[in-house]
Amino acid sequence: MSVSTDALDLPVLLREQIEAAREVGLYDSDTELIADAIRVLLAARPDVRVASACRMYEVGTVSLGKGAELAGLDIVGFKRELDERGIDRRAPESADETAEMAETALTVAGRAP
C-alpha cells in the first residue's frame, strides 16, 4: 500500500518537512517515511503500542501470541492488559502457534526440551 502526504490532512509545515527529508535522500517515498515515523512512535510510546495491539486482538486481526509480541509484553502481561480493558480472550491460535508459544515458554523458563 502506497501513501501520499497529499491524501493526508497534514499541516503545511509538516508536509514540507516530509518533502525535504525525501529530497535530501533520507527516504525514497512518503510511505517509507510514514512507516518509519510510526515505528518510532510505537517504540517511544508503549501505551500506544499496547493499546493498538489490544484493539487488533479484539477485532481478530492478530492472535494472542502476535498481540503480545506487538505490545512488547509476555503472554501473561498481555492477558492482563486485555482483562483490564474488558476484552474477552478467545483461542484463534493455530496448533502450530500454540506449540510455538509453549516452546517459547519452556525456553524462557529454562526447561527447553
N, C-alpha and C positions, 0 to 999 in steps of 0.2 A: 504494500500500500504506500503510495506516494502522497506526501502532504506538502502543500504550498502555503507559505505565510499569507498569500492572497486570500486563501479560503478561511483564514482565521481572523477573528476580530481583535487584532493586536494594536496597541498604541503605536503611533508613527515612529517614535524613537526606538522602540523595541524592534520593529521591523528593520529599521536602518542598521541597528547593531547586528542583527542576524545576517543581513545582506553584506555588511562589512566583514564579518567573520568568514563568510563564504568567499568573498572577493580576495581576501588575503591568503586563501588556501587552507584555512583551518578545517573547513568542511566542504564536501563535494556537492551537498544539496541541503535544502531546508529540512528535509526528512531526517537526514543524518544528524544535523544539529539538534533538532527537536527530540530525537530519540536519546541523544547524549544528555540533553538537559533533563529529561525525565529520569534517566538512570541516576544522575547526580542528585536530583530531588529525592528520589527514593532512598538513596544512600544517606542523605543528610537528614531525612525526616522519617524516622522509624514509625511514627504514628500514622503517616500516610501509607507507608509500606504495609503495615499490619491491617489498617482499615480496608485498603484495596484488596488485599489477599482474602480477608474475611468476606467481603462482598462477592468476590469471584467464586469463593467456595459456596456461598449462599445461593447464587444463581446457577451453580453447576458447571461453571467454566473450568474449575480446577478440582482435583481430588484433595483429600485431607493432607496427604504427603506433599503434594505440589504446593498447596496453600501454605503449609508450614515452611517450606523452602523459600517461597516468595516473601513470607513475613519475616524470615530470618530467625525463626523460632524452632524449637524441637516440637515433636508431635504433642506432648503434654501441654506445653506452653500455648500452642496454637489452639488446642481444645479448650483451654481456659479462656482464651480470648473469644472464641466462638460462644462459649457459655455466658460470658459477661455481656455479650451483645444480644443474647437471646436467640442465637442462630442454632437451629436444630442440626445435629450431626446425622449423617447417613453414611452408607458404605458404598460409594460408587467406584471404589478402587478395584482394579482388576486383580486377578490372582497373582500375576507377576509383580504388580506394585505392592501388594500386601506382603509377598515374600521378600521383596527388596527392603521394605520398611522393617520387617522382622530381622533381617540380616544386619541392617544398619544399627538397630537397637542392640543386638548382640555384640556387635563390634564396639559400639560406644561403651557398653557395659564391661568390655574386656573378656567377653565369653564367646568370641567368634569361633565358628566350627573349624 
